[in-house]
Amino acid sequence: MGPGVYDIHSPRAPDSDAMQIMIDEAQKYIPIERLWINPDCGLKTRNWEEVRQQLRNMVEMTKIVRKKYVA
């Protein structure tokens, strides 16, 4: 399951800490091995600068979550 960690329709771009809060909450209900990190839907409505930054934030947060939950 992949809960959206970034609402692309919002002008607010969450940092990796805000995304991790969402993942920490989701993992209470979804086994971590079945949890995927992704935006809420396609990034096609954003410009390339925004897309690159949000993808970097998602990758950074994913690395943190893997260290935290995966041995």
N, CA, C, O and CB atoms as a CASP TS submission, in Angstrom:
PFRMAT TS
TARGET T0000
AUTHOR 0000-0000-0000
METHOD Language model
MODEL 1
PARENT N/A
ATOM      1  N   MET     1       0.852  -1.168   0.000  1.00  0.00           N
ATOM      2  CA  MET     1       0.000   0.000   0.000  1.00  0.00           C
ATOM      3  C   MET     1       0.896   1.229   0.000  1.00  0.00           C
ATOM      4  O   MET     1       1.953   1.240   0.631  1.00  0.00           O
ATOM      5  CB  MET     1      -0.969  -0.001   1.220  1.00  0.00           C
ATOM      6  N   GLY     2       0.472   2.244  -0.701  1.00  0.00           N
ATOM      7  CA  GLY     2       1.251   3.465  -0.780  1.00  0.00           C
ATOM      8  C   GLY     2       0.447   4.692  -0.408  1.00  0.00           C
ATOM      9  O   GLY     2      -0.132   5.334  -1.285  1.00  0.00           O
ATOM     10  N   PRO     3       0.395   5.037   0.874  1.00  0.00           N
ATOM     11  CA  PRO     3      -0.308   6.261   1.232  1.00  0.00           C
ATOM     12  C   PRO     3       0.441   7.462   0.678  1.00  0.00           C
ATOM     13  O   PRO     3       1.670   7.504   0.738  1.00  0.00           O
ATOM     14  CB  PRO     3      -0.466   6.379   2.763  1.00  0.00           C
ATOM     15  N   GLY     4      -0.266   8.418   0.149  1.00  0.00           N
ATOM     16  CA  GLY     4       0.392   9.599  -0.409  1.00  0.00           C
ATOM     17  C   GLY     4       1.037  10.425   0.686  1.00  0.00           C
ATOM     18  O   GLY     4       0.376  10.795   1.656  1.00  0.00           O
ATOM     19  N   VAL     5       2.322  10.716   0.542  1.00  0.00           N
ATOM     20  CA  VAL     5       3.026  11.508   1.542  1.00  0.00           C
ATOM     21  C   VAL     5       3.205  12.951   1.093  1.00  0.00           C
ATOM     22  O   VAL     5       3.808  13.759   1.799  1.00  0.00           O
ATOM     23  CB  VAL     5       4.378  10.890   1.844  1.00  0.00           C
ATOM     24  N   TYR     6       2.680  13.269  -0.087  1.00  0.00           N
ATOM     25  CA  TYR     6       2.811  14.618  -0.619  1.00  0.00           C
ATOM     26  C   TYR     6       1.566  14.930  -1.420  1.00  0.00           C
ATOM     27  O   TYR     6       1.323  14.303  -2.451  1.00  0.00           O
ATOM     28  CB  TYR     6       4.093  14.769  -1.490  1.00  0.00           C
ATOM     29  N   ASP     7       0.773  15.884  -0.968  1.00  0.00           N
ATOM     30  CA  ASP     7      -0.443  16.285  -1.661  1.00  0.00           C
ATOM     31  C   ASP     7      -0.063  17.270  -2.765  1.00  0.00           C
ATOM     32  O   ASP     7       0.214  18.437  -2.490  1.00  0.00           O
ATOM     33  CB  ASP     7      -1.479  16.916  -0.673  1.00  0.00           C
ATOM     34  N   ILE     8      -0.051  16.806  -3.992  1.00  0.00           N
ATOM     35  CA  ILE     8       0.416  17.639  -5.089  1.00  0.00           C
ATOM     36  C   ILE     8      -0.520  18.789  -5.405  1.00  0.00           C
ATOM     37  O   ILE     8      -0.133  19.706  -6.130  1.00  0.00           O
ATOM     38  CB  ILE     8       0.605  16.805  -6.310  1.00  0.00           C
ATOM     39  N   HIS     9      -1.722  18.774  -4.892  1.00  0.00           N
ATOM     40  CA  HIS     9      -2.664  19.857  -5.148  1.00  0.00           C
ATOM     41  C   HIS     9      -2.524  20.991  -4.135  1.00  0.00           C
ATOM     42  O   HIS     9      -3.151  22.041  -4.282  1.00  0.00           O
ATOM     43  CB  HIS     9      -4.084  19.325  -5.129  1.00  0.00           C
ATOM     44  N   SER    10      -1.716  20.783  -3.129  1.00  0.00           N
ATOM     45  CA  SER    10      -1.492  21.796  -2.106  1.00  0.00           C
ATOM     46  C   SER    10      -0.247  22.617  -2.466  1.00  0.00           C
ATOM     47  O   SER    10       0.734  22.061  -2.958  1.00  0.00           O
ATOM     48  CB  SER    10      -1.335  21.139  -0.703  1.00  0.00           C
ATOM     49  N   PRO    11      -0.277  23.927  -2.227  1.00  0.00           N
ATOM     50  CA  PRO    11       0.923  24.734  -2.486  1.00  0.00           C
ATOM     51  C   PRO    11       2.019  24.462  -1.456  1.00  0.00           C
ATOM     52  O   PRO    11       3.175  24.832  -1.663  1.00  0.00           O
ATOM     53  CB  PRO    11       0.568  26.226  -2.483  1.00  0.00           C
ATOM     54  N   ARG    12       1.658  23.819  -0.353  1.00  0.00           N
ATOM     55  CA  ARG    12       2.630  23.484   0.691  1.00  0.00           C
ATOM     56  C   ARG    12       3.410  22.243   0.290  1.00  0.00           C
ATOM     57  O   ARG    12       2.825  21.193   0.022  1.00  0.00           O
ATOM     58  CB  ARG    12       1.928  23.265   2.051  1.00  0.00           C
ATOM     59  N   ALA    13       4.715  22.364   0.251  1.00  0.00           N
ATOM     60  CA  ALA    13       5.573  21.223  -0.069  1.00  0.00           C
ATOM     61  C   ALA    13       6.168  20.695   1.229  1.00  0.00           C
ATOM     62  O   ALA    13       7.016  21.358   1.827  1.00  0.00           O
ATOM     63  CB  ALA    13       6.700  21.621  -1.084  1.00  0.00           C
ATOM     64  N   PRO    14       5.747  19.526   1.675  1.00  0.00           N
ATOM     65  CA  PRO    14       6.248  18.998   2.952  1.00  0.00           C
ATOM     66  C   PRO    14       7.716  18.602   2.870  1.00  0.00           C
ATOM     67  O   PRO    14       8.188  18.132   1.835  1.00  0.00           O
ATOM     68  CB  PRO    14       5.418  17.796   3.386  1.00  0.00           C
ATOM     69  N   ASP    15       8.433  18.798   3.972  1.00  0.00           N
ATOM     70  CA  ASP    15       9.812  18.335   4.019  1.00  0.00           C
ATOM     71  C   ASP    15       9.821  16.862   4.431  1.00  0.00           C
ATOM     72  O   ASP    15       8.770  16.281   4.702  1.00  0.00           O
ATOM     73  CB  ASP    15      10.663  19.199   5.005  1.00  0.00           C
ATOM     74  N   SER    16      10.999  16.270   4.475  1.00  0.00           N
ATOM     75  CA  SER    16      11.076  14.836   4.763  1.00  0.00           C
ATOM     76  C   SER    16      10.575  14.513   6.169  1.00  0.00           C
ATOM     77  O   SER    16      10.050  13.422   6.393  1.00  0.00           O
ATOM     78  CB  SER    16      12.513  14.344   4.600  1.00  0.00           C
ATOM     79  N   ASP    17      10.724  15.441   7.127  1.00  0.00           N
ATOM     80  CA  ASP    17      10.220  15.192   8.483  1.00  0.00           C
ATOM     81  C   ASP    17       8.698  15.067   8.497  1.00  0.00           C
ATOM     82  O   ASP    17       8.148  14.184   9.156  1.00  0.00           O
ATOM     83  CB  ASP    17      10.661  16.317   9.429  1.00  0.00           C
ATOM     84  N   ALA    18       8.020  15.956   7.767  1.00  0.00           N
ATOM     85  CA  ALA    18       6.556  15.898   7.704  1.00  0.00           C
ATOM     86  C   ALA    18       6.097  14.603   7.033  1.00  0.00           C
ATOM     87  O   ALA    18       5.109  13.997   7.449  1.00  0.00           O
ATOM     88  CB  ALA    18       5.999  17.119   6.942  1.00  0.00           C
ATOM     89  N   MET    19       6.819  14.187   5.995  1.00  0.00           N
ATOM     90  CA  MET    19       6.478  12.932   5.319  1.00  0.00           C
ATOM     91  C   MET    19       6.684  11.749   6.254  1.00  0.00           C
ATOM     92  O   MET    19       5.890  10.808   6.254  1.00  0.00           O
ATOM     93  CB  MET    19       7.324  12.754   4.044  1.00  0.00           C
ATOM     94  N   GLN    20       7.748  11.795   7.049  1.00  0.00           N
ATOM     95  CA  GLN    20       8.018  10.676   7.949  1.00  0.00           C
ATOM     96  C   GLN    20       6.934  10.540   9.001  1.00  0.00           C
ATOM     97  O   GLN    20       6.612   9.424   9.409  1.00  0.00           O
ATOM     98  CB  GLN    20       9.372  10.849   8.620  1.00  0.00           C
ATOM     99  N   ILE    21       6.368  11.639   9.445  1.00  0.00           N
ATOM    100  CA  ILE    21       5.264  11.572  10.408  1.00  0.00           C
ATOM    101  C   ILE    21       4.105  10.770   9.818  1.00  0.00           C
ATOM    102  O   ILE    21       3.490   9.956  10.506  1.00  0.00           O
ATOM    103  CB  ILE    21       4.791  12.998  10.803  1.00  0.00           C
ATOM    104  N   MET    22       3.816  11.007   8.546  1.00  0.00           N
ATOM    105  CA  MET    22       2.735  10.259   7.882  1.00  0.00           C
ATOM    106  C   MET    22       3.062   8.778   7.799  1.00  0.00           C
ATOM    107  O   MET    22       2.188   7.939   8.014  1.00  0.00           O
ATOM    108  CB  MET    22       2.481  10.813   6.476  1.00  0.00           C
ATOM    109  N   ILE    23       4.303   8.449   7.490  1.00  0.00           N
ATOM    110  CA  ILE    23       4.715   7.045   7.387  1.00  0.00           C
ATOM    111  C   ILE    23       4.700   6.380   8.761  1.00  0.00           C
ATOM    112  O   ILE    23       4.272   5.233   8.891  1.00  0.00           O
ATOM    113  CB  ILE    23       6.122   6.936   6.757  1.00  0.00           C
ATOM    114  N   ASP    24       5.162   7.089   9.780  1.00  0.00           N
ATOM    115  CA  ASP    24       5.123   6.524  11.134  1.00  0.00           C
ATOM    116  C   ASP    24       3.688   6.172  11.527  1.00  0.00           C
ATOM    117  O   ASP    24       3.445   5.141  12.154  1.00  0.00           O
ATOM    118  CB  ASP    24       5.728   7.517  12.155  1.00  0.00           C
ATOM    119  N   GLU    25       2.755   7.022  11.159  1.00  0.00           N
ATOM    120  CA  GLU    25       1.345   6.750  11.460  1.00  0.00           C
ATOM    121  C   GLU    25       0.825   5.575  10.625  1.00  0.00           C
ATOM    122  O   GLU    25       0.132   4.700  11.145  1.00  0.00           O
ATOM    123  CB  GLU    25       0.488   8.007  11.201  1.00  0.00           C
ATOM    124  N   ALA    26       1.161   5.557   9.330  1.00  0.00           N
ATOM    125  CA  ALA    26       0.682   4.490   8.444  1.00  0.00           C
ATOM    126  C   ALA    26       1.197   3.121   8.877  1.00  0.00           C
ATOM    127  O   ALA    26       0.472   2.129   8.791  1.00  0.00           O
ATOM    128  CB  ALA    26       1.107   4.769   7.005  1.00  0.00           C
ATOM    129  N   GLN    27       2.450   3.060   9.344  1.00  0.00           N
ATOM    130  CA  GLN    27       3.027   1.756   9.697  1.00  0.00           C
ATOM    131  C   GLN    27       2.369   1.135  10.918  1.00  0.00           C
ATOM    132  O   GLN    27       2.578  -0.044  11.204  1.00  0.00           O
ATOM    133  CB  GLN    27       4.511   1.898   9.946  1.00  0.00           C
ATOM    134  N   LYS    28       1.584   1.908  11.631  1.00  0.00           N
ATOM    135  CA  LYS    28       0.816   1.339  12.746  1.00  0.00           C
ATOM    136  C   LYS    28      -0.282   0.405  12.241  1.00  0.00           C
ATOM    137  O   LYS    28      -0.734  -0.480  12.968  1.00  0.00           O
ATOM    138  CB  LYS    28       0.200   2.460  13.598  1.00  0.00           C
ATOM    139  N   TYR    29      -0.708   0.607  10.991  1.00  0.00           N
ATOM    140  CA  TYR    29      -1.830  -0.140  10.432  1.00  0.00           C
ATOM    141  C   TYR    29      -1.445  -1.023   9.248  1.00  0.00           C
ATOM    142  O   TYR    29      -2.173  -1.953   8.901  1.00  0.00           O
ATOM    143  CB  TYR    29      -2.904   0.812  10.010  1.00  0.00           C
ATOM    144  N   ILE    30      -0.310  -0.734   8.636  1.00  0.00           N
ATOM    145  CA  ILE    30       0.136  -1.460   7.442  1.00  0.00           C
ATOM    146  C   ILE    30       1.514  -2.047   7.740  1.00  0.00           C
ATOM    147  O   ILE    30       2.409  -1.311   8.154  1.00  0.00           O
ATOM    148  CB  ILE    30       0.179  -0.517   6.172  1.00  0.00           C
ATOM    149  N   PRO    31       1.709  -3.348   7.544  1.00  0.00           N
ATOM    150  CA  PRO    31       3.041  -3.923   7.781  1.00  0.00           C
ATOM    151  C   PRO    31       4.089  -3.169   6.949  1.00  0.00           C
ATOM    152  O   PRO    31       3.884  -2.910   5.764  1.00  0.00           O
ATOM    153  CB  PRO    31       3.056  -5.449   7.430  1.00  0.00           C
ATOM    154  N   ILE    32       5.192  -2.830   7.579  1.00  0.00           N
ATOM    155  CA  ILE    32       6.212  -1.995   6.942  1.00  0.00           C
ATOM    156  C   ILE    32       6.720  -2.595   5.625  1.00  0.00           C
ATOM    157  O   ILE    32       7.084  -1.855   4.711  1.00  0.00           O
ATOM    158  CB  ILE    32       7.381  -1.790   7.896  1.00  0.00           C
ATOM    159  N   GLU    33       6.748  -3.926   5.521  1.00  0.00           N
ATOM    160  CA  GLU    33       7.224  -4.554   4.281  1.00  0.00           C
ATOM    161  C   GLU    33       6.225  -4.398   3.136  1.00  0.00           C
ATOM    162  O   GLU    33       6.557  -4.686   1.986  1.00  0.00           O
ATOM    163  CB  GLU    33       7.502  -6.033   4.519  1.00  0.00           C
ATOM    164  N   ARG    34       5.025  -3.952   3.433  1.00  0.00           N
ATOM    165  CA  ARG    34       4.004  -3.724   2.394  1.00  0.00           C
ATOM    166  C   ARG    34       3.736  -2.244   2.146  1.00  0.00           C
ATOM    167  O   ARG    34       2.813  -1.885   1.415  1.00  0.00           O
ATOM    168  CB  ARG    34       2.706  -4.409   2.783  1.00  0.00           C
ATOM    169  N   LEU    35       4.538  -1.402   2.751  1.00  0.00           N
ATOM    170  CA  LEU    35       4.336   0.036   2.667  1.00  0.00           C
ATOM    171  C   LEU    35       5.263   0.644   1.616  1.00  0.00           C
ATOM    172  O   LEU    35       6.476   0.437   1.656  1.00  0.00           O
ATOM    173  CB  LEU    35       4.570   0.694   4.036  1.00  0.00           C
ATOM    174  N   TRP    36       4.692   1.384   0.688  1.00  0.00           N
ATOM    175  CA  TRP    36       5.446   2.050  -0.370  1.00  0.00           C
ATOM    176  C   TRP    36       5.394   3.553  -0.129  1.00  0.00           C
ATOM    177  O   TRP    36       4.387   4.081   0.344  1.00  0.00           O
ATOM    178  CB  TRP    36       4.882   1.688  -1.782  1.00  0.00           C
ATOM    179  N   ILE    37       6.476   4.231  -0.454  1.00  0.00           N
ATOM    180  CA  ILE    37       6.535   5.679  -0.313  1.00  0.00           C
ATOM    181  C   ILE    37       6.282   6.304  -1.675  1.00  0.00           C
ATOM    182  O   ILE    37       7.009   6.036  -2.631  1.00  0.00           O
ATOM    183  CB  ILE    37       7.905   6.138   0.268  1.00  0.00           C
ATOM    184  N   ASN    38       5.255   7.134  -1.764  1.00  0.00           N
ATOM    185  CA  ASN    38       4.945   7.781  -3.040  1.00  0.00           C
ATOM    186  C   ASN    38       4.103   9.033  -2.804  1.00  0.00           C
ATOM    187  O   ASN    38       3.523   9.208  -1.732  1.00  0.00           O
ATOM    188  CB  ASN    38       4.204   6.804  -3.983  1.00  0.00           C
ATOM    189  N   PRO    39       4.040   9.911  -3.823  1.00  0.00           N
ATOM    190  CA  PRO    39       3.146  11.060  -3.702  1.00  0.00           C
ATOM    191  C   PRO    39       1.704  10.587  -3.789  1.00  0.00           C
ATOM    192  O   PRO    39       1.455   9.423  -4.106  1.00  0.00           O
ATOM    193  CB  PRO    39       3.442  12.117  -4.799  1.00  0.00           C
ATOM    194  N   ASP    40       0.753  11.468  -3.514  1.00  0.00           N
ATOM    195  CA  ASP    40      -0.656  11.050  -3.518  1.00  0.00           C
ATOM    196  C   ASP    40      -1.140  10.714  -4.917  1.00  0.00           C
ATOM    197  O   ASP    40      -2.054   9.901  -5.062  1.00  0.00           O
ATOM    198  CB  ASP    40      -1.536  12.141  -2.922  1.00  0.00           C
ATOM    199  N   CYS    41      -0.573  11.297  -5.932  1.00  0.00           N
ATOM    200  CA  CYS    41      -0.882  10.960  -7.324  1.00  0.00           C
ATOM    201  C   CYS    41       0.222  11.554  -8.207  1.00  0.00           C
ATOM    202  O   CYS    41       1.255  11.987  -7.696  1.00  0.00           O
ATOM    203  CB  CYS    41      -2.309  11.502  -7.748  1.00  0.00           C
ATOM    204  N   GLY    42       0.017  11.577  -9.479  1.00  0.00           N
ATOM    205  CA  GLY    42       1.057  12.042 -10.388  1.00  0.00           C
ATOM    206  C   GLY    42       1.531  13.455 -10.125  1.00  0.00           C
ATOM    207  O   GLY    42       0.776  14.289  -9.624  1.00  0.00           O
ATOM    208  N   LEU    43       2.779  13.723 -10.461  1.00  0.00           N
ATOM    209  CA  LEU    43       3.370  15.040 -10.255  1.00  0.00           C
ATOM    210  C   LEU    43       3.264  15.920 -11.505  1.00  0.00           C
ATOM    211  O   LEU    43       3.934  16.948 -11.597  1.00  0.00           O
ATOM    212  CB  LEU    43       4.829  14.894  -9.846  1.00  0.00           C
ATOM    213  N   LYS    44       2.437  15.526 -12.454  1.00  0.00           N
ATOM    214  CA  LYS    44       2.367  16.225 -13.740  1.00  0.00           C
ATOM    215  C   LYS    44       1.841  17.650 -13.639  1.00  0.00           C
ATOM    216  O   LYS    44       2.023  18.434 -14.571  1.00  0.00           O
ATOM    217  CB  LYS    44       1.503  15.454 -14.682  1.00  0.00           C
ATOM    218  N   THR    45       1.193  18.007 -12.532  1.00  0.00           N
ATOM    219  CA  THR    45       0.666  19.363 -12.393  1.00  0.00           C
ATOM    220  C   THR    45       1.699  20.329 -11.811  1.00  0.00           C
ATOM    221  O   THR    45       1.409  21.514 -11.642  1.00  0.00           O
ATOM    222  CB  THR    45      -0.572  19.348 -11.517  1.00  0.00           C
ATOM    223  N   ARG    46       2.891  19.838 -11.506  1.00  0.00           N
ATOM    224  CA  ARG    46       3.945  20.658 -10.903  1.00  0.00           C
ATOM    225  C   ARG    46       5.059  20.917 -11.912  1.00  0.00           C
ATOM    226  O   ARG    46       5.237  20.168 -12.872  1.00  0.00           O
ATOM    227  CB  ARG    46       4.514  19.972  -9.641  1.00  0.00           C
ATOM    228  N   ASN    47       5.804  21.996 -11.670  1.00  0.00           N
ATOM    229  CA  ASN    47       6.942  22.269 -12.559  1.00  0.00           C
ATOM    230  C   ASN    47       8.121  21.383 -12.154  1.00  0.00           C
ATOM    231  O   ASN    47       8.118  20.778 -11.082  1.00  0.00           O
ATOM    232  CB  ASN    47       7.346  23.782 -12.508  1.00  0.00           C
ATOM    233  N   TRP    48       9.118  21.318 -13.021  1.00  0.00           N
ATOM    234  CA  TRP    48      10.242  20.402 -12.794  1.00  0.00           C
ATOM    235  C   TRP    48      11.002  20.711 -11.515  1.00  0.00           C
ATOM    236  O   TRP    48      11.453  19.790 -10.833  1.00  0.00           O
ATOM    237  CB  TRP    48      11.194  20.453 -13.965  1.00  0.00           C
ATOM    238  N   GLU    49      11.152  21.980 -11.176  1.00  0.00           N
ATOM    239  CA  GLU    49      11.874  22.328  -9.954  1.00  0.00           C
ATOM    240  C   GLU    49      11.169  21.756  -8.722  1.00  0.00           C
ATOM    241  O   GLU    49      11.812  21.190  -7.838  1.00  0.00           O
ATOM    242  CB  GLU    49      12.009  23.856  -9.829  1.00  0.00           C
ATOM    243  N   GLU    50       9.847  21.908  -8.672  1.00  0.00           N
ATOM    244  CA  GLU    50       9.072  21.358  -7.550  1.00  0.00           C
ATOM    245  C   GLU    50       9.139  19.833  -7.515  1.00  0.00           C
ATOM    246  O   GLU    50       9.295  19.234  -6.451  1.00  0.00           O
ATOM    247  CB  GLU    50       7.610  21.811  -7.641  1.00  0.00           C
ATOM    248  N   VAL    51       9.019  19.217  -8.684  1.00  0.00           N
ATOM    249  CA  VAL    51       9.052  17.752  -8.767  1.00  0.00           C
ATOM    250  C   VAL    51      10.384  17.218  -8.266  1.00  0.00           C
ATOM    251  O   VAL    51      10.424  16.295  -7.452  1.00  0.00           O
ATOM    252  CB  VAL    51       8.805  17.282 -10.213  1.00  0.00           C
ATOM    253  N   ARG    52      11.472  17.801  -8.752  1.00  0.00           N
ATOM    254  CA  ARG    52      12.801  17.323  -8.323  1.00  0.00           C
ATOM    255  C   ARG    52      12.975  17.449  -6.815  1.00  0.00           C
ATOM    256  O   ARG    52      13.458  16.523  -6.164  1.00  0.00           O
ATOM    257  CB  ARG    52      13.913  18.107  -9.041  1.00  0.00           C
ATOM    258  N   GLN    53      12.580  18.598  -6.254  1.00  0.00           N
ATOM    259  CA  GLN    53      12.738  18.803  -4.815  1.00  0.00           C
ATOM    260  C   GLN    53      11.904  17.806  -4.018  1.00  0.00           C
ATOM    261  O   GLN    53      12.385  17.244  -3.034  1.00  0.00           O
ATOM    262  CB  GLN    53      12.347  20.231  -4.436  1.00  0.00           C
ATOM    263  N   GLN    54      10.673  17.583  -4.427  1.00  0.00           N
ATOM    264  CA  GLN    54       9.824  16.653  -3.685  1.00  0.00           C
ATOM    265  C   GLN    54      10.303  15.215  -3.818  1.00  0.00           C
ATOM    266  O   GLN    54      10.213  14.440  -2.866  1.00  0.00           O
ATOM    267  CB  GLN    54       8.390  16.761  -4.163  1.00  0.00           C
ATOM    268  N   LEU    55      10.804  14.857  -4.980  1.00  0.00           N
ATOM    269  CA  LEU    55      11.361  13.508  -5.123  1.00  0.00           C
ATOM    270  C   LEU    55      12.599  13.354  -4.240  1.00  0.00           C
ATOM    271  O   LEU    55      12.794  12.300  -3.636  1.00  0.00           O
ATOM    272  CB  LEU    55      11.715  13.215  -6.606  1.00  0.00           C
ATOM    273  N   ARG    56      13.438  14.391  -4.158  1.00  0.00           N
ATOM    274  CA  ARG    56      14.595  14.331  -3.250  1.00  0.00           C
ATOM    275  C   ARG    56      14.123  14.167  -1.813  1.00  0.00           C
ATOM    276  O   ARG    56      14.685  13.368  -1.063  1.00  0.00           O
ATOM    277  CB  ARG    56      15.471  15.605  -3.383  1.00  0.00           C
ATOM    278  N   ASN    57      13.089  14.921  -1.418  1.00  0.00           N
ATOM    279  CA  ASN    57      12.559  14.799  -0.049  1.00  0.00           C
ATOM    280  C   ASN    57      12.023  13.391   0.219  1.00  0.00           C
ATOM    281  O   ASN    57      12.257  12.828   1.289  1.00  0.00           O
ATOM    282  CB  ASN    57      11.444  15.835   0.187  1.00  0.00           C
ATOM    283  N   MET    58      11.307  12.827  -0.751  1.00  0.00           N
ATOM    284  CA  MET    58      10.766  11.478  -0.570  1.00  0.00           C
ATOM    285  C   MET    58      11.876  10.441  -0.461  1.00  0.00           C
ATOM    286  O   MET    58      11.787   9.523   0.355  1.00  0.00           O
ATOM    287  CB  MET    58       9.834  11.121  -1.727  1.00  0.00           C
ATOM    288  N   VAL    59      12.920  10.576  -1.272  1.00  0.00           N
ATOM    289  CA  VAL    59      14.040   9.635  -1.209  1.00  0.00           C
ATOM    290  C   VAL    59      14.757   9.772   0.138  1.00  0.00           C
ATOM    291  O   VAL    59      15.101   8.765   0.758  1.00  0.00           O
ATOM    292  CB  VAL    59      15.031   9.879  -2.384  1.00  0.00           C
ATOM    293  N   GLU    60      14.985  11.005   0.593  1.00  0.00           N
ATOM    294  CA  GLU    60      15.639  11.224   1.887  1.00  0.00           C
ATOM    295  C   GLU    60      14.829  10.582   3.013  1.00  0.00           C
ATOM    296  O   GLU    60      15.377   9.891   3.871  1.00  0.00           O
ATOM    297  CB  GLU    60      15.820  12.736   2.155  1.00  0.00           C
ATOM    298  N   MET    61      13.527  10.819   2.996  1.00  0.00           N
ATOM    299  CA  MET    61      12.663  10.262   4.024  1.00  0.00           C
ATOM    300  C   MET    61      12.624   8.739   3.951  1.00  0.00           C
ATOM    301  O   MET    61      12.610   8.070   4.984  1.00  0.00           O
ATOM    302  CB  MET    61      11.258  10.830   3.892  1.00  0.00           C
ATOM    303  N   THR    62      12.608   8.189   2.748  1.00  0.00           N
ATOM    304  CA  THR    62      12.596   6.736   2.590  1.00  0.00           C
ATOM    305  C   THR    62      13.844   6.112   3.205  1.00  0.00           C
ATOM    306  O   THR    62      13.760   5.077   3.866  1.00  0.00           O
ATOM    307  CB  THR    62      12.491   6.358   1.107  1.00  0.00           C
ATOM    308  N   LYS    63      14.989   6.730   2.994  1.00  0.00           N
ATOM    309  CA  LYS    63      16.239   6.219   3.585  1.00  0.00           C
ATOM    310  C   LYS    63      16.159   6.235   5.111  1.00  0.00           C
ATOM    311  O   LYS    63      16.598   5.295   5.774  1.00  0.00           O
ATOM    312  CB  LYS    63      17.453   7.060   3.107  1.00  0.00           C
ATOM    313  N   ILE    64      15.602   7.296   5.654  1.00  0.00           N
ATOM    314  CA  ILE    64      15.461   7.406   7.124  1.00  0.00           C
ATOM    315  C   ILE    64      14.525   6.316   7.646  1.00  0.00           C
ATOM    316  O   ILE    64      14.825   5.654   8.639  1.00  0.00           O
ATOM    317  CB  ILE    64      14.921   8.817   7.528  1.00  0.00           C
ATOM    318  N   VAL    65      13.398   6.138   6.974  1.00  0.00           N
ATOM    319  CA  VAL    65      12.424   5.128   7.404  1.00  0.00           C
ATOM    320  C   VAL    65      13.020   3.732   7.309  1.00  0.00           C
ATOM    321  O   VAL    65      12.798   2.908   8.197  1.00  0.00           O
ATOM    322  CB  VAL    65      11.143   5.214   6.557  1.00  0.00           C
ATOM    323  N   ARG    66      13.771   3.451   6.249  1.00  0.00           N
ATOM    324  CA  ARG    66      14.398   2.121   6.123  1.00  0.00           C
ATOM    325  C   ARG    66      15.350   1.851   7.257  1.00  0.00           C
ATOM    326  O   ARG    66      15.365   0.745   7.798  1.00  0.00           O
ATOM    327  CB  ARG    66      15.139   1.995   4.801  1.00  0.00           C
ATOM    328  N   LYS    67      16.160   2.849   7.640  1.00  0.00           N
ATOM    329  CA  LYS    67      17.082   2.667   8.757  1.00  0.00           C
ATOM    330  C   LYS    67      16.329   2.441  10.057  1.00  0.00           C
ATOM    331  O   LYS    67      16.759   1.669  10.914  1.00  0.00           O
ATOM    332  CB  LYS    67      18.003   3.874   8.890  1.00  0.00           C
ATOM    333  N   LYS    68      15.198   3.125  10.191  1.00  0.00           N
ATOM    334  CA  LYS    68      14.419   3.035  11.424  1.00  0.00           C
ATOM    335  C   LYS    68      13.691   1.703  11.568  1.00  0.00           C
ATOM    336  O   LYS    68      13.643   1.145  12.664  1.00  0.00           O
ATOM    337  CB  LYS    68      13.421   4.163  11.480  1.00  0.00           C
ATOM    338  N   TYR    69      13.120   1.182  10.473  1.00  0.00           N
ATOM    339  CA  TYR    69      12.243   0.015  10.558  1.00  0.00           C
ATOM    340  C   TYR    69      12.813  -1.286  10.005  1.00  0.00           C
ATOM    341  O   TYR    69      12.334  -2.366  10.352  1.00  0.00           O
ATOM    342  CB  TYR    69      10.995   0.309   9.853  1.00  0.00           C
ATOM    343  N   VAL    70      13.814  -1.197   9.162  1.00  0.00           N
ATOM    344  CA  VAL    70      14.338  -2.411   8.526  1.00  0.00           C
ATOM    345  C   VAL    70      15.709  -2.720   9.114  1.00  0.00           C
ATOM    346  O   VAL    70      16.614  -1.886   9.095  1.00  0.00           O
ATOM    347  CB  VAL    70      14.425  -2.246   6.972  1.00  0.00           C
ATOM    348  N   ALA    71      15.840  -3.910   9.625  1.00  0.00           N
ATOM    349  CA  ALA    71      17.108  -4.310  10.259  1.00  0.00           C
ATOM    350  C   ALA    71      18.123  -4.745   9.231  1.00  0.00           C
ATOM    351  O   ALA    71      19.243  -5.114   9.586  1.00  0.00           O
ATOM    352  CB  ALA    71      16.879  -5.437  11.261  1.00  0.00           C
TER
END
